[in-house]
Amino acid sequence: MVGVALAYAALAAISVSFVMIDGLHLLLCLPVGMALAALLIFGIRYWPCILVGAFLSGLVKGYPSQTSLVLGGLLTLQTVSGVWLLKSVDFDTHMSRARDFFFLFLLAGLLASGITALGASKLLLFTTDKALNIWLSNTLGVSFVAPLILIWRQPFWLPPIRKNLLGLLKKKRAPEFFILLACSLVAGQIVFLNLFSDVIGLFSLEYIAFIFVVWAALRFGRHGVLFILGILLTQAMLSVKLGTGYFGQEILNGSLLNFSLYCTELLVIGMLLACVMRERNTSIAIAAGSEARLRSLSRLYQMLSHISQGSLRLENDTELFPFACRALVTHGDMKMAWVGVAHAPGHLLDPVACYGEEASFLDHITVHHGDHSGIRGSAAIAFRQNRSVVINHLSQHPNRARAAYAAAYHYQATASFPVHRAGKPYAVISVYSDRENAFDDEVVTLLKEMAGDLSFVLDNFDREHQRRFAEQAVLNSEQRFRAFFSRSMIGMATCAPEGQWLEVNDALCLMLGYERDELVKLTWNQITHPDDAPASNALLNRALRGKIDEFELDPRYIRKDGQIVYAHLAVRCLRKEDGSINYIACLIQDVTESKKSADLIWKQANFDQLTGLINRNLFHDRLQHAIKKSNRTRVPLALVYVDLDRFKEVNDTLGHAIGDTALVEAARRIESCIRASDTLARLGGDEFVIIIAQCPDRAPVNQIAQKIIERLGEPFLLGQKNIFITASIGIAFYPDDAADMESLLSHADQAMYASKNQGRSRLNYFTRSMREASQTRQVMVNDLRKALGANQFQLYFQPIVELPSNRIVKAEALLRWHHPTCGMIAPSHFIPIAEETGMIFNIGDWVFREAAAWAQRWQRYNKHGVQVSINKSPMQFMVQGADPVQLINHLHALNLPGHSIAIEITEGLLMHSEPAVMEKLLRFRDAGIQVAIDDFGTGYSALSYLNKFDIDYLKIDQSFIQNVVSDPYDKALSEAIIVMAHTLGLGVIAEGVETAAQRDFLAATGCDFAQGYLFSPPVTGAEFEAMLQ
């Protein structure tokens, strides 16, 4: 802005020094033209610069500061108003049209300068002539200086101006220009400086200058006109300064009118003619360019058509891209075209096709499509940014090396367009032209359309490839299906909607026993079991009505030989476009064997293998249904629990085979006593249960239960022997006695145990007292689980006396439970519970270890110590995992000989000839531990087992000893046992000896040992030790 102000002041000083005559007449106001041009170029916002420059120029002229400021304001107003007027008429600052100069001369020159001149005359009290001179000098300054700056406004060394100068001085036009320049100088000398005045005389040659101005306008345009006008005006002002020539003398007389009009005429005629010629030449060039452009567009349209038609014959991109490049050059008026494809992200665009002049251009460039800084090639940008890139001036390419390289191949413009495949950039097609601005909007649009066509063709290639691949896949699939259909191990077939078989495979023919020709003549219904045909037809009818498209079922088919085949059928309906069924596809799998296996598995899971009755699993389901029915009908049901009495003894004595026969017979007899509507099940072992539905009172239940007791009380002929088995029965009602299935079973079981406790072979109905007893028993179970850990068990010992010496040599260990609230509990109350719950194993181990500890302590009292007898539960022998090795090892750890311990077992255990039981007994025997049979004579005694096992003692049950003195039968039996035992080499111990007469009898008959209250009741270990002392 400072530069503009200084330039204004400088021009003002120059005007005063060289253009003002006598300090009064300013021929040409240079600063006003410069000011107008500056605001037109830089904008009205530069008006303060004009104001400052005008103020300084006033001071230069010698005006007071206030006057200078006012004059500066007037000149600034003139300039701003001139710019505003020109802007209002769409003025082009390049002045390429005649109208632009006309409006500059009219609005900024005459009108605005007139306003300024009028204002200055009023301010400085100028005369009319003085004001007119100001107006004329301002108008001439605006009309000449402003166009001069606007047209020649760039420094001459910049390309546009340099081009204009070179245009004037082209080889063909340089002589003409220099001749014009010389003629103009001579004309100016003649007109303004009186050259050749003596020769020419009085001839008026003032208008000879117009010839050269018109010449310059016609041949050298606006720049030539202004150049020549500048020379002429300079000579005119020089003549005035010297006071010579036509106008010099007139100006000295105080009038600038003729001079100004003459110069203005030269300026207006020359500029208007130059602008008109430029518009004419521009129109001719545009017309020629339009024609050439139409030819180019026509060729491009031909190229598009050629590519569209030719692509129909192509099959892949290796053919498409060379074809497109050739079409762009031969039909699209391009010099060269190439296509680059990105084979890997972030790497090079590989040229895959190229055609045109100087195609070797690609050999020396590398195109990256990744995001590489510095890589600014149009192809890379087009691919990376997925947009078209157009460079209409390759000489202005930011990469100077690339621009120079392109210029060497005569390329002036280039454009690159992304080509898509499946919606993503796949390649870039780049075209080159030898013409600048070759790629205008229409050309770019057509080339974009061409790139789109290529993308469409690529997608078509992919679709065609996919179609062919799909066709081949379908063909392969059909071949595989045919192979699978014919060779499948599963029956496969297609049939018509009417049920007629269309195609069948070998597996189906083999399954049904027909030949293929025989089977296809049959219908669906003809091979389906009559009972299954309605269900199959119902599903098929639903499919025919369009309700379903597929279904599965398990029909039975009839083979050709009449056998039944169980099958699993899967059906799929294939429909036509109108919705009707075209054909039905069927998969038929032979499931006969799996059906038999499933039935067998179901039967094994739900029926007892021995008796054929339903088992516990199915029984629970039946009972649940019965309960639901009872809830629905509000009629009670009864549950009858039947348990065979002493069946275990029969099983142990006569063997499992006889026991199984007895169970089958018992089931048959029970089944004969119930109604057809009742359900009989075997829960396991010797337990049976009966569901009696619809039982409003006890009468039918009581009748059935009594009949069962009677039938089971009849002898069982088993193995040529008559065996007597009775039954204990418990009965509970739903919902009177229980609210759910588990409670009902439990209560019936409790009633059954009540029958056993009352002597067996009877029935009992569940009562509230039984529930209380059950609850009491559950409490005892819970307390028993805590007793061992709470040290509530204690061993008592009852002495066993050697009768001949009357010395204590043995002791029987007896377990007692000191309950914290119930006091002392006898073993008969808690041992059965311990056996049922499995706690007997831990308790038995504790008893063994505790007895061994006392036996070790008492070794010092006799020569061979005191032998302690320990009662062993049968479960400790029969259950796997109860290994006696740990107990034997415990004796070894105590350094206690095995004969210090004896184990007492029941007769029933010997009936088990199972290997596990025998092995455990032998382990005790091998460790030196003696074995005694407890309560001998009360069970199914079998002398063969006494010989089979290594038994050391028999303990005569106290039931024989009580009446041994008074009852001849007991006396004879006891004597026989003693004699038999001694004959077999066994010792005899008599239990329950309470009187001296019993002792004397036993001693007289040779009994070896005796125990009972006659000698001592069971005592604690400490008390027993005191007795030994």
ROPALO-392832 format. One record per residue (C-alpha): x, y, z. Coordinates in pm, whole numbers, plus 50000, padded with zeros to 5 digits. Example, Ala and Ser with C-alpha at 12.3 -4.5 7.8 and 13.67 -1.06 7.14 Angstrom:
BEGIN
512304955050780 513674989450714 
This chain:
BEGIN
500005000050000 502915023750072 504285015949726 501035026649560 501045059649752 504685066649665 504095057349301 501205082049288 503335109849436 506225101649203 504025103148893 502605135949019 506125149949048 506965137648698 503795153448565 504725187048722 508285185448594 507785172848241 504115174648146 503035208448297 503515239748085 504215273048257 503135257948587 499525261348477 498685237348196 498955199548275 498955181347943 498515145948072 497625137048434 499625105348482 498725097648848 494935096248797 495315068648538 497725049848764 495305053649060 492365039748862 494425010048741 495685002949095 492175001649245 490924980248955 493784955449012 494094955649393 490574965649493 488824996149633 490304988649978 493485006049852 491765040149838 493765053350140 496915049249929 495395071649663 494425097349923 497935098150069 499535099849724 497225128249613 497905147049937 501655144149878 501255155049517 499415186349634 502275194749863 504675189349571 502695214549365 503005239749646 499425238649772 498735243450143 498205211850337 494475217550380 494065224250010 496225194049930 494055172450152 490835184549988 492285179849640 493485145249743 489975137149858 488515149049526 491005128549326 490355098049549 486605103149502 487135104949125 489095072549128 486715053549360 483635065549169 485255055548842 485985020548976 482445017549113 480945028048778 483115003348587 482284974748826 478594981948776 478874975048400 480814941848429 484164957448333 486974932748242 490304945248377 492134927248093 490264949847847 489804922447594 486604937847457 485844971447288 483084978447536 485604976747820 487685005947674 484535024947581 483185023547937 486615032048077 486795063247853 483185073147912 482615066048283 486065069248441 487395094948193 484775119748094 482285115948379 484495110848684 487175135248565 484515161348501 483285158248861 486835162948990 487525192748765 484305209548874 485125203949241 488675216849207 487535248449027 485055255949302 487675249849571 490585268849414 488415294549236 489715283448896 488405299548580 486295279748339 489255274848107 491375262348393 488675237748502 488305225848142 492045219848118 491945199248440 489085178548301 490855172347971 494205163048129 492475139148374 490425123148098 493485118347881 495475104948175 492745079548263 492165069147899 495875063347824 497675054448150 494995031048292 494815008647975 498605009847948 498964996048303 496054971248280 497254956147951 501014957648024 500594953048403 502894922848443 506674926848428 508044919448082 510074889748206 506974870048309 505714844948055 502524862947938 504294896247874 507304879147728 504954860847500 503314893747397 506694909547319 507774878747125 504444880346942 505294915346828 508804905546725 508214872746546 510624867746260 507924872346001 506544903846167 509694919946309 510544939945988 506974952445970 507054962946334 510334981846297 509044999145982 505895009146174 508045021946458 510205042946224 507195056746041 505535065846368 508635084546482 508765103546152 505045110946164 505395124246515 508275146546404 506215159446116 503035165546316 504455177846642 508035190446578 507605206746227 509985182346057 510135189445684 507975220445738 509975238945474 509335211845223 505775204145309 504755239745353 501265248245443 499855213545384 497865200945689 499375167445782 498065164646143 496105133246066 498955114245914 499545098646259 496165081646237 497485059845957 500125044346178 497775040646477 495315021546259 498205001346116 499334992046469 495774983346573 495164960746276 498484942546282 499794943846637 496714946546857 496274964947186 499884961947293 501134976046958 498615004646964 499595015447314 503275012747224 502835035446916 500495059147106 503115062447375 505725072747116 503345097946954 502175112947285 505755116147402 506645136047087 503475156747127 504325166547484 507935173247379 506705196947107 504545215547356 507455217347596 509605232347315 506795254447193 506975241546839 504535225046611 500885229946559 499775223746916 502745239647092 501835274846998 498145269447081 498905255947426 501195285347495 498185306747422 496365288747711 494165263347532 494505225247565 491295216847386 492625208647041 495635190247178 493515169447409 490915162247144 493595151946897 495305128747139 491985114947256 490955107746898 494185089146836 493735069547158 490025061447112 490365051946743 493425030546803 492125012647117 488615006846986 489944993346658 492494970946838 489824957247074 487434951246786 490154932746594 490944912046903 487284902746945 487144893646577 490274872346598 489044856546920 485714847746758 487524832946460 489794813146694 486824801846900 484974791646588 488014772746465 488514757846808 484854748346830 485074731446494 488224713246599 486604705346933 483524691846759 485764670246545 487594658746861 484334651547044 483024633246740 486134611646737 485724605647110 482114594747057 483324571746781 485914558647025 483234551947290 481064534247036 484034514346911 484934503347266 481314494847352 480864473747040 484304458347044 484134448447412 481314424547327 483814402547145 486404403047426 486664377947706 489104392047961 490994423148064 494194411947890 492294417847565 490214447447685 492974471247794 495084469747473 491884473647272 490904504547474 494364520447438 494324514847062 490804529547034 491794560647232 494674567746994 493144557446660 489594569946725 489954593647022 492554618046880 495024610247160 498774607347112 499314579647363 497274559147611 498294533447869 496674512848144 498264504448479 496934477648713 497664475649087 498514439549158 499394446049525 498344473249774 500854501449813 503054490449524 503604499749160 500964504448896 502114478848643 501554489648282 499584461748116 498684479247792 500034508847592 499494523247246 500414554847056 503264577046950 506324576747172 504934548547389 508484543747513 507674572747746 506584546548003 510004530048006 511474558448208 508794565248470 507754546748784 504214550248916 503414542249279 499794540449383 500534538949757 500504569149986 504104579449908 505084615449977 506574631749673 504834608649426 502504632849253 501904616348916 498374619448780 497944581548752 499024575549111 496764603149242 493824590749034 494194555649175 494954565549534 492214592149564 489754573949333 489104604449117 489884618648776 493074639248746 493484663948457 496644683948377 496014706648079 499484722548097 502174696648144 504734724548124 503374736148462 503564701648621 504834704848983 507384677848911 509794697148687 511634665648583 508364649848478 507374681848292 510674683248103 510434646348021 506884650747886 507954680847682 510684659747521 507944637047389 505804667147281 503064659447534 501214690947643 498304676947845 497384645048024 494424630248211 494074598948425 490874580748519 490354552448771 488814520348638 486794500648890 486224463848938 483594451649182 483164487549300 486824492749395 489714509349204 491404482648994 493354501148727 494104535848588 493864546048222 496004576148129 495844595447801 498234621547658 497614649347405 499974672647216 497554701847269 497214722947579 493724725147728 492844693847536 490784680747827 487844704147881 484724694548074 483014676647786 486114656847695 486654647448058 482994636948084 483354614547777 486584599447907 484944593448246 482134576048061 484754555447878 486354545648215 482884536848343 482284515348036 485564497448099 484514491748463 481174478148344 482914454848097 485284442648372 482304435348595 480694417348302 483834396648264 483574387348632 479864379948603 480474358848295 483284340648476 481014335148774 478244323348542 480524298648370 481904287948704 478364283648833 477384263948524 480414241748566 479664238548936 476074228748855 477334203748598 479844189748845 477214189649116 474794171148890 477474145848803 478324141449169 474634138749253 474124112648984 477064093049117 475844097949473 472274089349375 473214057149206 475884045849452 474394058449778 473894033350057 470684051950146 467554047149943 466854076849717 463984083049479 461904109049301 458214105149248 455344123349084 452744142249290 450364113249225 452744089749405 454214072349100 457934065249134 460004083348870 463574074248961 464894049849220 468454040349311 469954006149372 469884009849751 466104014749753 465583985249520 467693963549746 465863976050054 462433967549913 463453936249719 462263948449379 463993952249049 464153988048922 461643981848641 459233965848888 459493993549149 458894022948913 455584007248809 454314009149167 452944038449364 453854051149706 450774036349870 451324001849717 454513996249917 453434014250237 452013994550529 448223999550539 448374013050894 450924039750795 449394049850460 446854074850607 449584095050781 451744095450467 448804105850248 447784133350491 451234149050477 451384145450099 447984162350062 449194191450275 452174194850045 449924193549735 447854222049883 451034242349935 450874241250313 454274224850355 457304218450134 459034191450336 458234165750601 459654135150773 458014103950912 458854068251005 456634045550793 456744008150746 457173994550396 456253960150267 459003942350080 458313921349775 458713890149991 456193903750242 458623913050517 458203945950700 460903972450665 461044000650918 462204032250742 462864068950804 461474089750518 462564125650443 460564143150171 461264175749988 458804190149733 460344207849431 457854232649287 457334249548952 457084287048910 453294285448945 453654268549285 452564233949179 454764204249261 457164194348985 458424163049159 459074149849508 462564140349627 462744112749888 465454099050113 464534065150259 466784049950523 466344014250645 466104017151025 464843981751090 467893971251287 468164004351470 464424001951543 464933967551694 467933980251889 465994010552009 463073988752114 465473965652294 467213994552465 463884009452563 462703976052696 465923970952887 465654006053027 462024002253129 461433965153198 462913940653442 464933914953249 464163886853492 460413889553547 459353910053244 457633935053471 458163972453435 461173984853630 461704014553855 462264038553565 458984031953384 457184027353715 457954063153815 456504075253485 453344054053531 452934065853888 453314102153782 450584097653520 448364080053775 448794109154017 447874134153744 444794113653660 443834112054028 444124149954047 441974153253739 439254128253842 439534135154217 439504097454283 442304084354513 444834058054411 446564031954625 450204021454622 450903985954745 454503978154845 455303940454852 458563926954999 459363889655011 460263877955364 463653861355422 464193858955048 467853867355099 468343835955302 466773815155023 469013831954769 472103827054984 471283790855073 470023776954744 471933799454506 471033827554272 469553805354003 466953791454244 466423826554380 465753840054031 463243811953969 461513820854295 461313857454193 459773848653856 457213826454021 456453852854286 455923879054010 453553855253827 451533849054143 451313886154232 450263894453875 447473868753897 446033887254196 445683921954045 443293936953795 444063944553430 443923981853504 446523979153781 450273983153728 452803958853873 456513967153884 459653952054029 461753979054194 464733956254249 465743925854457 462653911354620 460613943654617 457443947254412 455023976154393 451473978654260 449594009754142 445854005554201 444154034554026 440594045954082 440464033454440 437884053254639 438104030854950 440164002955108 437973973855003 439563965454664 443063971954795 442543950355101 441163922254887 444113923254647 446673924954931 445123895355119 445023875054801 448723882254739 449613870755094 447663838755042 449143831154700 452703837954813 452153817055124 451673786054911 454793764254873 457283771454592 458553740354420 462143749954346 464703723954244 462713694154370 462263712454701 459273729554856 460273764154974 458023786555176 458173823855110 455893849555267 455353886255192 455103917955399 452873944655244 452603981855303 449814003455158 449574041355118 446924062954948 447204093954733 446374121054819 445314111455172 448734098655286 451094118155056 451124149154836 453724137454584 455254106554430 458344104754651 456344107854972 453854081754854 456614056454784 458294063955116 455094060055314 454184027055148 457714014955224 457324025055589 454044006055612 455763975555463 458553977155724 455883979455991 454513946255863 457983930855884 458473943556236 455103928556337 456093893456233 455923893755853 453313878055623 450853905955686 449773939755557 449753974455710 448284007555607 450384038655646 449614058555959 450864091056108 452824071656374 454814054956096 455664089155965 456904099056305 458934066956330 460424074555991 461314109356101 462864095156417 464874070956208 466064099555985 467194118456292 469124087756402 470754085356060 471894121556085 473174116756440 474944084556343 476894103056074 478294125956343 478874099656612 482254086556494 483764120856461 482324131256798 483884100856978 480464088657087 481284051557027 482814029357295 483793992757303 482523969857578 484033935457632 482273903757755 484673877357893 484833842757730 485843816457988 487733784457916 485433758758090 488053732658190 490303758858359 487643784458438 490073811458314 489313842158099 491123836457770 488963855257524 486623885057505 483923895957257 484083932457161 480643948157168 479973983157031 477974008657229 476774043157124 476664069957389 474104093757235 474344128957383 470564131257434 469204095757409 471834079257627 473134044257554 471814029757225 472083992357165 473733979556843 470503963056729 469053998056683 471814014756486 473823986856316 471063979856056 470954017155982 474724017955947 474543988855703 471824005355495 473604038855475 477094024555417 478484038955740 479214003555859 482584004055681 484024033355876 482474021056199 483763985556141 487303998656076 487174018956396 485993988756597 488803967156454 491513992756532 490153999856882 489863962756967 493403956956836 494693984557063 493133967757372 494333933557262 497893946857240 497553961257590 496333928057735 499083906557586 500993906357918 498233890258126 498303855357975 500963834257814 499293838357477 497523870357562 493763876157539 492053869857204 489463896357116 486553886056893 485163912556656 481783909956483 482023917056108 479003927555905 478353906955590 478463939355392 482123943455482 482793911855283 480333915054998 481023950854892 483973956854664 486623980454795 486443968155157 489963953855146 491183937155473 494813944155383 494813977655562 493503961655882 496093934155862 498823959955807 497553978056115 498123946656323 501653944556187 502223981056278 501153972756637 503433942156636 500343921956732 500153885356623 497143875856415 495853849656663 495163878556907 492133887456692 489183866256590 486363876856359 482793865156398 480633860456090 477103847656031 476123815255862 474553834555576 477903848355469 479193812955408 476343807355168 477983832954936 480493813654737 481423845154551 485163848154487 485403882154656 483963868854986 486173838054982 489263858854902 488723881955199 488183852855439 491373836555314 493303868855366 492253869155733 493153832455768 496543838155607 497243865955858 496603841856149 493243856656241 490763830156354 487173828256228 484083820056433 480513814156314 478173834756532 474623823556628 475193789256478 472003768956434 469613797856374 470063800255998 470223776755698 473113756455829 475023736955566 477753714155697 479463713555355 480433749955402 482033741655738 484323717855557 484873741355265 486033771155472 488693771255743 486463777756044 487963777756396 484933780656625 481183776156635 479223798356871 476003781256983 473173806656984 471793815357326 468303804357218 469513768357252 471373774557581 468403789857764 466503756657786 469413732857751 468783718358102 465013715058086 464263709657714 465363675757578 465283689457217 467643718557291 469783695357504 470103669657225 470723696556962 473443713057171 475143679757233 475003672056859 476553705456770 479403700457018 480113664956897 479923675456530 482233705056583 484833684256767 484593657956495 485363685156236 488193698756451 486333730156552 486143746556892 482733754357051 481703785757238 478353786757414 476573820657428 474153833357691 475233811457985 473413825258286 473243796458541 475663772458700 473533743058577 473993754758220 477733757858279 477963723358434 476033707458148 478213723757888 481393713858070 480143678058099 479373675857726 482823688657633 482013724757537 485283744157516 484273779857605 481323798557748 480223834557787 477283850357952 476053869358252 477003840058477 480593851058428 480173888258357 478053912458160 479783933657895 482133958358068 484413986457965 488013979957868 489303992858198 486903970758395 487833940658185 491503947658250 490773948558624 489143914358594 492283901158422 494413914658706 
